[in-house]
């Protein structure tokens, strides 16, 4: 990979042997391996049996989970916050696992729409809850640094499953609570 990066620096018109760029290929390789580490992770190891029996059947929300990902179209970062809600059906998940699930799927080349759906789908598969809702808000450097160059734009995506999709009252409660938290 370092040879590829060195060649890229050269193709862009720079000298890869210049002092400031001498160790760049090594640093970029290390950075890319970290930023795409989700490909090498095993989700069941991340969950690590942190599923617990519970009689609770009220909505649980984990909000403002920070994430960073790389746009698969331009390999530029997009970043923001993820809000997850679910209604348990006799099983709950340790709260920190939601952030780990977000990181697991974020550390890949992604599009925000797929990322949102993957998070909702995995929670649905892990817990089989009554419903799941995921909202993601992100700023995309591919829109900010190039192309239309809109610095203050952001994208919001959602994925709704079960009662969050079928029951407007549940969906509205979720949206209302997330909006309260975001202000």
The 8 nearest C-alpha neighbors of each residue, nearest first, counted from 0:
[[1, 3, 2, 4, 28, 24, 25, 5],
 [0, 2, 24, 4, 3, 25, 5, 28],
 [1, 3, 5, 0, 4, 6, 24, 7],
 [4, 2, 6, 0, 1, 5, 7, 24],
 [3, 5, 7, 1, 24, 6, 2, 8],
 [4, 6, 2, 8, 7, 3, 15, 24],
 [5, 7, 9, 3, 4, 8, 2, 10],
 [8, 6, 4, 10, 9, 5, 3, 11],
 [9, 7, 11, 5, 6, 10, 13, 15],
 [8, 10, 6, 13, 12, 7, 11, 14],
 [11, 9, 7, 12, 8, 6, 13, 5],
 [10, 12, 8, 9, 13, 7, 6, 14],
 [13, 11, 9, 10, 8, 14, 7, 15],
 [14, 12, 9, 8, 11, 15, 10, 17],
 [13, 15, 16, 17, 9, 8, 12, 20],
 [16, 14, 20, 17, 5, 21, 8, 9],
 [15, 17, 21, 14, 18, 20, 19, 5],
 [18, 16, 20, 14, 15, 19, 21, 13],
 [17, 19, 21, 20, 16, 22, 15, 14],
 [20, 18, 17, 21, 22, 23, 16, 15],
 [21, 19, 23, 17, 15, 18, 22, 16],
 [20, 22, 16, 18, 23, 19, 17, 15],
 [23, 21, 25, 20, 24, 26, 19, 18],
 [22, 24, 20, 26, 25, 21, 27, 19],
 [25, 23, 1, 27, 4, 26, 22, 5],
 [24, 26, 28, 23, 22, 27, 1, 29],
 [25, 27, 23, 29, 28, 24, 30, 22],
 [28, 26, 30, 24, 29, 25, 23, 31],
 [29, 27, 31, 25, 30, 26, 24, 32],
 [28, 30, 26, 32, 27, 31, 25, 33],
 [29, 31, 27, 33, 28, 32, 26, 34],
 [32, 30, 34, 28, 33, 29, 27, 35],
 [31, 33, 29, 35, 30, 34, 36, 28],
 [32, 34, 36, 30, 31, 35, 29, 106],
 [35, 33, 31, 106, 32, 36, 30, 107],
 [36, 34, 107, 106, 32, 37, 33, 31],
 [37, 35, 33, 38, 106, 39, 34, 32],
 [38, 36, 106, 103, 40, 39, 35, 107],
 [37, 39, 36, 40, 35, 107, 106, 103],
 [38, 40, 37, 36, 41, 35, 103, 32],
 [41, 39, 37, 38, 42, 36, 103, 45],
 [40, 42, 44, 43, 45, 39, 37, 38],
 [41, 43, 45, 44, 46, 40, 103, 100],
 [44, 42, 46, 45, 41, 47, 48, 125],
 [45, 43, 47, 42, 41, 46, 40, 48],
 [44, 46, 42, 47, 43, 41, 99, 96],
 [47, 45, 43, 44, 48, 49, 96, 42],
 [46, 48, 44, 45, 49, 43, 50, 42],
 [49, 47, 50, 46, 43, 44, 51, 45],
 [50, 48, 93, 47, 46, 92, 51, 96],
 [51, 49, 92, 48, 91, 90, 93, 52],
 [52, 50, 91, 90, 92, 53, 49, 93],
 [53, 51, 90, 89, 91, 50, 54, 92],
 [54, 52, 89, 55, 90, 91, 51, 87],
 [53, 55, 89, 56, 52, 88, 90, 87],
 [56, 54, 53, 57, 87, 89, 88, 90],
 [55, 57, 87, 86, 88, 54, 58, 89],
 [58, 56, 86, 55, 59, 87, 85, 54],
 [57, 59, 86, 85, 60, 84, 56, 87],
 [58, 60, 84, 85, 86, 57, 61, 87],
 [61, 59, 84, 83, 62, 58, 85, 82],
 [62, 60, 83, 82, 84, 59, 63, 94],
 [61, 63, 82, 64, 60, 83, 81, 177],
 [62, 64, 80, 81, 82, 65, 61, 181],
 [63, 65, 81, 80, 62, 98, 82, 66],
 [66, 64, 80, 79, 63, 81, 67, 78],
 [65, 67, 78, 79, 80, 64, 102, 105],
 [68, 66, 78, 77, 105, 76, 79, 65],
 [67, 69, 105, 77, 76, 106, 78, 70],
 [70, 68, 76, 108, 74, 75, 77, 109],
 [71, 69, 74, 109, 75, 72, 108, 73],
 [70, 72, 108, 109, 74, 73, 69, 110],
 [71, 73, 70, 74, 75, 110, 109, 108],
 [74, 72, 75, 70, 71, 141, 69, 76],
 [75, 73, 70, 69, 71, 72, 76, 108],
 [74, 76, 73, 69, 70, 141, 140, 77],
 [77, 75, 69, 68, 140, 70, 139, 78],
 [76, 78, 139, 68, 138, 140, 67, 69],
 [79, 77, 67, 137, 138, 66, 68, 76],
 [78, 80, 137, 136, 66, 65, 138, 67],
 [81, 79, 65, 63, 64, 136, 135, 66],
 [80, 82, 135, 64, 63, 134, 65, 62],
 [83, 81, 62, 134, 133, 63, 61, 135],
 [84, 82, 133, 61, 60, 132, 62, 81],
 [85, 83, 60, 132, 59, 131, 61, 133],
 [84, 86, 131, 130, 59, 58, 87, 132],
 [85, 87, 58, 129, 130, 57, 56, 128],
 [88, 86, 128, 56, 90, 89, 129, 91],
 [87, 89, 128, 90, 129, 56, 86, 127],
 [88, 90, 53, 54, 52, 87, 55, 91],
 [91, 89, 52, 53, 51, 88, 87, 126],
 [92, 90, 51, 50, 87, 53, 52, 93],
 [91, 93, 50, 49, 94, 51, 96, 90],
 [94, 92, 49, 96, 95, 50, 91, 97],
 [93, 95, 96, 97, 92, 61, 98, 91],
 [96, 94, 97, 98, 93, 99, 92, 100],
 [97, 95, 99, 94, 98, 93, 100, 46],
 [96, 98, 100, 99, 95, 94, 101, 61],
 [99, 97, 101, 96, 100, 95, 64, 102],
 [98, 100, 96, 102, 97, 101, 103, 95],
 [99, 101, 103, 97, 102, 98, 96, 104],
 [100, 102, 98, 99, 103, 104, 105, 97],
 [103, 101, 105, 99, 100, 104, 106, 98],
 [104, 102, 37, 100, 101, 105, 106, 99],
 [103, 105, 106, 102, 101, 37, 107, 114],
 [106, 104, 68, 102, 107, 103, 101, 67],
 [105, 107, 35, 37, 34, 104, 36, 68],
 [108, 106, 35, 105, 37, 109, 104, 38],
 [107, 109, 71, 69, 70, 35, 68, 106],
 [110, 108, 71, 70, 107, 69, 111, 114],
 [109, 111, 112, 113, 70, 114, 71, 108],
 [110, 112, 114, 113, 115, 109, 156, 135],
 [111, 113, 115, 114, 110, 156, 116, 157],
 [114, 112, 116, 115, 111, 110, 117, 109],
 [113, 115, 111, 117, 112, 116, 110, 118],
 [116, 114, 112, 113, 118, 117, 158, 111],
 [115, 117, 113, 119, 118, 114, 158, 120],
 [118, 116, 120, 114, 119, 115, 113, 121],
 [117, 119, 121, 115, 116, 120, 114, 122],
 [120, 118, 116, 122, 117, 121, 133, 123],
 [121, 119, 123, 117, 118, 122, 116, 124],
 [120, 122, 124, 118, 123, 119, 125, 117],
 [123, 121, 125, 119, 124, 120, 126, 118],
 [122, 124, 127, 120, 121, 126, 125, 128],
 [123, 125, 121, 122, 127, 126, 120, 128],
 [124, 126, 122, 123, 121, 127, 50, 128],
 [127, 125, 128, 123, 124, 122, 90, 91],
 [126, 128, 123, 124, 125, 129, 88, 122],
 [129, 127, 87, 88, 130, 126, 86, 123],
 [130, 128, 86, 88, 161, 87, 162, 127],
 [129, 131, 161, 162, 128, 86, 160, 85],
 [132, 130, 85, 160, 84, 159, 163, 119],
 [131, 133, 159, 84, 83, 158, 163, 85],
 [132, 134, 83, 158, 157, 82, 119, 115],
 [135, 133, 157, 82, 156, 81, 83, 158],
 [134, 136, 81, 156, 155, 80, 82, 157],
 [137, 135, 155, 79, 80, 154, 81, 156],
 [138, 136, 79, 78, 153, 154, 77, 139],
 [137, 139, 153, 77, 78, 79, 140, 154],
 [138, 140, 77, 141, 142, 137, 143, 76],
 [139, 141, 143, 142, 144, 76, 77, 75],
 [140, 142, 139, 143, 145, 144, 75, 73],
 [143, 141, 140, 148, 139, 145, 147, 146],
 [142, 144, 148, 140, 150, 149, 141, 145],
 [145, 143, 148, 140, 141, 142, 146, 150],
 [146, 144, 148, 141, 142, 143, 147, 140],
 [145, 147, 148, 142, 141, 144, 143, 149],
 [146, 148, 149, 142, 145, 143, 144, 141],
 [149, 147, 143, 145, 144, 142, 146, 150],
 [150, 148, 143, 147, 151, 152, 142, 144],
 [149, 151, 143, 152, 148, 142, 144, 138],
 [152, 150, 149, 153, 143, 138, 148, 142],
 [153, 151, 149, 150, 138, 154, 143, 142],
 [152, 154, 138, 137, 151, 136, 155, 139],
 [153, 155, 137, 136, 138, 156, 152, 139],
 [154, 156, 136, 135, 137, 153, 157, 134],
 [157, 155, 135, 134, 112, 154, 136, 115],
 [158, 156, 134, 133, 115, 135, 159, 155],
 [157, 159, 133, 116, 132, 115, 119, 134],
 [158, 160, 132, 164, 163, 131, 133, 157],
 [159, 161, 131, 164, 130, 163, 132, 162],
 [162, 160, 130, 163, 164, 129, 165, 131],
 [161, 163, 130, 165, 164, 166, 129, 160],
 [164, 162, 170, 159, 161, 130, 169, 160],
 [163, 165, 159, 160, 162, 161, 166, 170],
 [164, 166, 162, 163, 161, 167, 160, 170],
 [167, 165, 162, 169, 168, 163, 164, 170],
 [166, 168, 170, 169, 171, 165, 163, 164],
 [169, 167, 171, 170, 166, 172, 163, 173],
 [170, 168, 172, 171, 166, 167, 163, 173],
 [169, 171, 163, 167, 173, 168, 172, 174],
 [170, 172, 174, 168, 173, 169, 175, 167],
 [173, 171, 175, 169, 170, 174, 168, 176],
 [174, 172, 170, 176, 171, 175, 177, 169],
 [175, 173, 171, 177, 176, 172, 178, 170],
 [174, 176, 172, 178, 173, 177, 171, 179],
 [177, 175, 179, 173, 178, 174, 172, 180],
 [176, 178, 180, 174, 179, 175, 173, 181],
 [177, 179, 181, 175, 180, 176, 174, 182],
 [180, 178, 176, 177, 181, 182, 175, 174],
 [179, 181, 177, 178, 182, 176, 62, 63],
 [180, 182, 178, 179, 177, 63, 176, 62],
 [181, 180, 179, 178, 177, 176, 175, 63]]
